[in-house]
Amino acid sequence: MNQTLPSKTRGPIIRNWLIGAALIVLFIWALSGLHFEGIQEYGAQVMGSIWEGFTHPDWGYVYMPEGEDLLRNLLETLVISILGTFISAFLCIPFAFWASANMSRIRAVSASGKFVLTVIRVFPEIIMAILFIVAVGPGAFAGVLALGVHSIGMLAKLYSETIEAVDEGPREALLACGASKMQVLRFAILPQVIPQFLSYALYRFEINIRSATVLGLVGAGGIGTPLIFALQTRDWSRVGIILLGIVILVIIIDLISGWLRRRII
């Protein structure tokens, strides 16, 4: 006895097969754009030198009384991340309310806010760092501005989604009692969103720690500056201790941030 699938069942199956085939074609097309020319002649020797430097790091660079060392540069990286996150965590709040659909009766208002945040997020931190280096000169200040401006776009997007998900009950109750907009904001909206705001700010701080290590590669301060110098001079022992310091710093920040987020939420 022949059994045929109902049309309602055949439709999703055919659609899934078409999506799978499209993904396979896309993957093959992406692989075709890669051009692998083989390992260079001295590739194995270079990799051996890198491994030797990583396994025998330059411990003398950890602390140098006479000049810049690993601890000072890691501290500068941490300061850049803290200031960049602190600036963005506050400046993004007006943008978040601007982009929230439930904060305005006119849809075009929130749509324009979302568009502005999208434009801000288009430029990665390293591009913004280059722009700010041209504007204010190389150094940590350019790194702070780059992280701060870029984080505004991402944090404001997350904040606006949190605002759009608030319980409308307290807000409607206060409006029914004749409360002003500021009273509604203070007593109905902010108590619901502040814990999530703090959690997102801490999460963004973790990301900014990693980003700050890269900004120094273009001259925006932090540990990236000595890292690029060590890479250019092929001082693999110095590279090894710098990367080890970055790993330890990121792990410590992740543990502290995760503990704080669990306490907040």
N, C-alpha and C positions, 0 to 999 in steps of 0.2 A: 504494500500500500504506500503510494507516494505521499509524502507530507511536504508541504511548502510553508515557508515562514510567512506570517502575516505581513502586510505592507508596512504596518507600524514598526515591526521589528527589523525588516530589511533596510529601512531608511537609515536608522542609526548605525547599523553595521557597515553599510556602504560609505557613510560619511566618515566613520572611524578609519576605514581602509584608505580612503582618499587623503585624510589628514596624515596618516602614517606614511603613505607614499610621498606626499609633499615634503614631509620632514626628511625622508631619506634622500630625496633629490636635492634638497637644500644642503644637507650635510655633505653629499658628494660634490656639489658645486663649491662649497667652502673649502674642502680639501684640495680641489683642483687649483685653487689660488695660492697654495703653499708651494714654494720652490725650495726643495732641500738639495743642497749641492754637496752634501757629505761633510765629514769632520775634517777640519783643517789639518795641515801636516803636523803642526806643533800643538794640536789641541790636547792630546794626552799629556804632554809635558806641562802645559799651562794648567790643566786641571789638577795635576799632581802638585804643582806649586801652590795653588789655591787651597787644596786640602791640607797641605803641610802648614800653611798659615793659620787655617781654622783650628787645627789640632794643637798648634803652639802659638796661642795669642800673645800679644805684647802686653803683659801684665804691668809693665812700667808705665803704660799710658793711662792706667786707671786714675792715678793721682800724680800730678806734677806741680810742685809748689811754685815753680818759676813761670808757668804759663798755662794755656788752655789744655784741659785734659778731658778724659771721658766723663767724669762726674760733672764738671762744669757744663759741658755741652748737653748732657742728658738733662740737667737742671734747666738749661735754657729752653730745650725742647718741651719740657713739662710746663714751663711758664707760658710759652707761646700757645700751647694747647688750652691751658686754663683761661687765659685772657681771651682767646678767640671764641671759646665756648661761652664764657661769661657775657661777652658782648652780644653774641647772636641769640642767646637764650632770652634776653630782655628785648632786644630790638625787633625780634621776629614776632612778638606778641601782637602789635598792631596789624602786621601783615596777615597774621593768622585770622584775626577777626574780620579783616577785610575780605579774605578769601572764603570765609564760612558762609555756606548758602543759607543757613537758618538765622543769620544775624542781619540780613537785609531782605526787604520785600522785593527789591528790584534784582532780578537775576543777573543783569549785566554787571552789577557792582561786584558780586562774588566772582563772576567769570573773569572780569578784568584783574582781580586780585590773583586768581589762579594763574592767569597768563603771565603776570609779573614774576611770580614765584618760579614758574617754568623757565623764564628767561634767565633768572639768577642762577638756577641749577644747571643751565646748559654749560657754563664755563667751569672746568675742573679747578681744583685748588692751585695746581701748579701754573696754570695760565693766569689766574688772578694774581699769583705771587709775582710773576714776571711783570704784569701791568703795574702792580704797586711798587716794585723795585724801580721801575722807570719813574714813578711819581714821587716816591719818598726816599729812594735810595736803598741799597742792599742792607740787610740786617734783620733783626728779630721783629722790628715794628712792621715791616712789610709782610712777614709771615703771619703776625697777629691779624692784620687787616684782611689778608687773603682767606684765612680760616674763618674769621668772623663773618665776612660777607657771604662766602659760599655756604656756611652753616645756616645763615638766615633762610635761604631758599628751602633747605631740607627740613629744618626744624619747624618753620612756619607751615609747611605742608602737613607735617604730622600733627602739629597743634590744631590746625583747622579741621582735620578729620576728627580729632578728639572733641572739639567744640560742636561739630555737627552731630556727634553721637550722644550728646548730653540728654538727660531725662528732661522733657519739656514740662513735666508736672509742676515742679517748684516755680519755674518761670511763669507759667500761666496763673498759678495761684497768687503770686506777688502782683502780677499785672491786674488781676481781678480786684485786688485790694487797693489799687491805686498807687503802687510803688513806681518810683522813677526808674529810668533806664540804668542809672548808676547803681541804684539799690538792687535791681534785678541782677546786674552784673556781679555785684559784691556778694549777695546772699544766695543766689540761685545757680550761677554759672561757675564762678571761680572755685567754690568749694568742691565741685565735681571734677574740674579739669586740672587743678594744681598738682595733685599727686602724679598724674600721667605726664604733665609737663616736666616735672622734675626727673621722672624716669627717662623720658626721651632726651633731656639735656645730658644726663649721665651717659646714656648710650652714645650720644653724639661726641661726648668727651673722649670715649674710648676710640672712636673713629679718628678724631682729631689728633690723638697721640700718634697714630700710625701715619697720618698725613703730614704731621710736622716733621717726621724723620725724613720725608722726601723733599720738603720745601727747601731744605738747605742745599740740595743739589743745584738749585738755580740761584743761590745766594740769599735766601730768605731766613737765615739764621738756623740755629739748632744743630743737631748731631749730623745732619746731612752734609754740611760743609766739610768737616774733616773726613767724612766717609768718601766723598768724591775725590778729595785730594789723595787719599790712600789708594783708591782704585786707579787713579791716573798714574801714580808712581809705582803701582803694583806692589805696594807694601802689604802683603797678604796677612801678616801677623797683626798689623794695625787694623785691617779690615775685619779680621776675626774677632778681636776684642770689642770693636765697635758694634758689630752685629750681635755679639753675646750680650752687651749692655742693653741694646734695644729690645732683645727678647725678654730679658729680665724685667725691664721697665714696663713693657706691655703686659706681661703676666701679672705683675703687682697691681697695675691699674685695673686690669680686668677683674681681679679678685675683689679689690676694694669697691669698684663700681657695682659689681654683681651683688655684693653684700648690702650696699646702700639701696639698690633698687628693690631688693627683697624686703627691706625695712620700710620703704616708702609705700609700696603697693599693698 
